[in-house]
Structure formats: C-alpha cells, structure tokens
Amino acid sequence: MTMTIKNTLAGLVLATSLIVITPSSAYAHHAFGAEFDPNRPLILRGPVIKVEWVNPHAWIHLEHETEDGVKENWMVEGGTPNTLLRRGINRKSLQPGTYIVVDGYQSKDRSQRANGRNITYADGTTLFMGSSGTGAPRDGADASEQ
C-alpha cells in the first residue's frame, strides 16, 4: 500500500472514531412531552431580560410578576432561531426591556421554565413562537394565570 492510501485510511478511521465517540447529547433533541406538561398551560407577562439565539431552540428570559407581586425570572423555549425569524421574531423585536405576553406550558419539573406557544407584543401583534411537530398541544388551550 502506498503512503497516500495509508494516510487516507488513517484519516478515515480517525474521523469515524471521533463521530462514534462524540457524546450524543450534543446532538440530542427532545419532544415537547419529554420536558413540558400539556396540562399546565400558563400566561407570562413582563419585560424581556435577554434572548439566547441558540440551536436547537431559542430561549427568551423574561421577568414575570405574580398576582402576589413577586417577580420571577422565567426561561421560555421557542422554536429554532431560523423558525422565529421566518415568523417575524428577531433580535430587534426582542430587545431587553420589550414588554411581552407569552402563553405556553410549564415544565414538568415545575421550575420557572416553559415552552412558549405564542408571543404577544404591547401593540397586540401576536406571533406563533412554538416548535411544530414536537407533540405540543395544537389547540388554543385556555392558559391559566400564573
């Protein structure tokens, strides 16, 4: 065997090994039902704190004030950044301080994390921010006040 063929085979073996040993969690994606509860609809209102434009889901952080006046920081999962852009949600439309209303579903572990369905701006514009085909409820289930 020539040196070139040996180098090519060695490179192929190395590349294959790296793919096989790379942790699968780096590529993992989940269905809605794995983390969120379709029986726990909620509505969150408040200013955006920050937005994480990351794959596989963007995360909107907002400050929600409960009926008791307690301020809570919530993380709301949306679709992919590309999906949100196609629906009209972008970096300029979600600047820190932007007041929004999010309806969605709370996490199964009851932490301050939710999967967002719709986002409504102060001017009344409503945009779908959820992921499609993930098992999330499709109907406009009545969200209860959180």
C-alpha positions as CSV (number, residue, x, y, z in Angstrom):
1,M,0.0,0.0,0.0
2,T,1.3,3.4,-0.8
3,M,1.8,6.1,1.8
4,T,-1.1,8.2,0.4
5,I,-3.6,5.4,0.7
6,K,-2.4,4.6,4.3
7,N,-2.8,8.3,5.2
8,T,-6.3,8.4,3.7
9,L,-7.3,5.3,5.5
10,A,-5.9,6.5,8.8
11,G,-7.7,9.8,8.4
12,L,-11.0,8.0,7.7
13,V,-10.6,5.8,10.8
14,L,-9.8,8.8,12.9
15,A,-12.8,10.7,11.6
16,T,-15.2,7.8,12.1
17,S,-13.8,7.2,15.6
18,L,-14.5,10.9,16.5
19,I,-18.1,10.7,15.2
20,V,-18.7,7.5,17.2
21,I,-17.3,8.7,20.5
22,T,-18.8,12.2,20.4
23,P,-21.5,12.4,23.1
24,S,-24.9,12.0,21.6
25,S,-26.3,14.7,23.9
26,A,-24.6,17.3,21.8
27,Y,-27.0,16.4,19.0
28,A,-30.0,15.4,21.2
29,H,-33.4,16.9,20.5
30,H,-36.4,16.3,22.6
31,A,-40.1,16.1,22.1
32,F,-42.4,18.5,23.9
33,G,-43.7,15.7,26.2
34,A,-40.2,14.9,27.5
35,E,-39.9,18.2,29.3
36,F,-43.2,20.1,29.3
37,D,-46.7,19.4,30.7
38,P,-49.7,19.9,28.3
39,N,-51.9,20.0,31.4
40,R,-50.1,23.1,32.8
41,P,-50.9,26.0,30.5
42,L,-49.7,29.4,31.7
43,I,-49.5,33.0,30.7
44,L,-46.4,35.0,31.5
45,R,-46.3,38.8,31.2
46,G,-43.3,41.1,31.6
47,P,-40.2,42.6,30.1
48,V,-37.6,40.6,28.2
49,I,-34.4,40.2,30.2
50,K,-32.4,38.5,27.5
51,V,-32.7,36.2,24.5
52,E,-30.5,33.2,23.7
53,W,-30.5,32.7,19.9
54,V,-29.1,29.2,20.1
55,N,-30.0,25.9,18.4
56,P,-31.9,23.7,18.7
57,H,-34.3,26.2,20.5
58,A,-34.1,29.9,21.2
59,W,-34.7,30.9,24.9
60,I,-36.5,34.1,25.9
61,H,-35.8,35.1,29.5
62,L,-38.4,37.4,31.0
63,E,-39.4,38.9,34.4
64,H,-42.9,37.9,35.3
65,E,-44.7,39.4,38.2
66,T,-47.1,37.0,40.0
67,E,-50.5,38.1,41.4
68,D,-48.8,38.4,44.8
69,G,-46.4,40.9,43.4
70,V,-43.4,38.5,43.4
71,K,-41.1,39.0,40.5
72,E,-39.8,35.8,38.9
73,N,-37.4,35.2,36.1
74,W,-38.7,32.7,33.6
75,M,-37.0,30.9,30.7
76,V,-39.3,30.3,27.7
77,E,-38.3,27.9,25.0
78,G,-39.3,28.8,21.4
79,G,-38.6,27.3,18.0
80,T,-35.2,27.4,16.3
81,P,-33.8,30.9,15.7
82,N,-34.4,30.4,12.0
83,T,-38.0,29.5,12.6
84,L,-38.6,32.5,14.8
85,L,-37.0,34.8,12.1
86,R,-39.4,33.4,9.5
87,R,-42.3,34.2,11.8
88,G,-41.2,37.8,12.4
89,I,-39.5,37.5,15.7
90,N,-35.9,38.8,15.5
91,R,-33.1,40.3,17.6
92,K,-34.6,43.8,17.2
93,S,-38.1,42.8,18.1
94,L,-37.0,41.1,21.4
95,Q,-34.6,43.7,22.9
96,P,-34.2,43.7,26.7
97,G,-37.0,45.7,28.2
98,T,-39.5,44.8,25.5
99,Y,-42.8,44.0,27.2
100,I,-44.4,40.7,26.0
101,V,-47.1,38.2,26.9
102,V,-46.3,34.6,26.4
103,D,-48.7,31.8,26.5
104,G,-47.3,28.3,26.8
105,Y,-46.8,25.3,29.0
106,Q,-44.8,24.9,32.2
107,S,-42.0,22.4,32.6
108,K,-42.8,19.0,34.1
109,D,-40.3,19.7,37.0
110,R,-42.3,22.8,37.9
111,S,-39.3,25.1,37.6
112,Q,-39.6,28.5,36.1
113,R,-39.2,27.1,32.5
114,A,-41.9,27.0,29.9
115,N,-42.4,26.1,26.3
116,G,-43.9,29.1,24.5
117,R,-46.7,28.8,22.1
118,N,-47.5,32.5,21.2
119,I,-45.8,35.8,21.9
120,T,-47.9,39.0,22.0
121,Y,-46.3,42.4,21.9
122,A,-47.7,45.5,23.6
123,D,-49.3,46.7,20.3
124,G,-51.4,43.5,20.2
125,T,-49.4,41.7,17.5
126,T,-49.3,38.0,18.2
127,L,-46.8,35.6,16.6
128,F,-46.5,31.8,16.9
129,M,-43.2,31.0,18.6
130,G,-43.5,27.3,19.3
131,S,-41.9,24.4,17.6
132,S,-44.1,22.4,15.2
133,G,-44.3,18.6,15.2
134,T,-42.9,18.2,18.7
135,G,-46.0,16.9,20.4
136,A,-47.0,20.2,21.9
137,P,-50.8,20.8,22.1
138,R,-52.2,22.2,18.8
139,D,-55.3,23.8,20.1
140,G,-55.5,27.2,21.7
141,A,-55.9,25.6,25.2
142,D,-57.0,28.2,27.7
143,A,-54.0,29.2,29.6
144,S,-54.5,29.9,33.3
145,E,-52.9,32.9,35.0
146,Q,-49.6,32.0,36.7
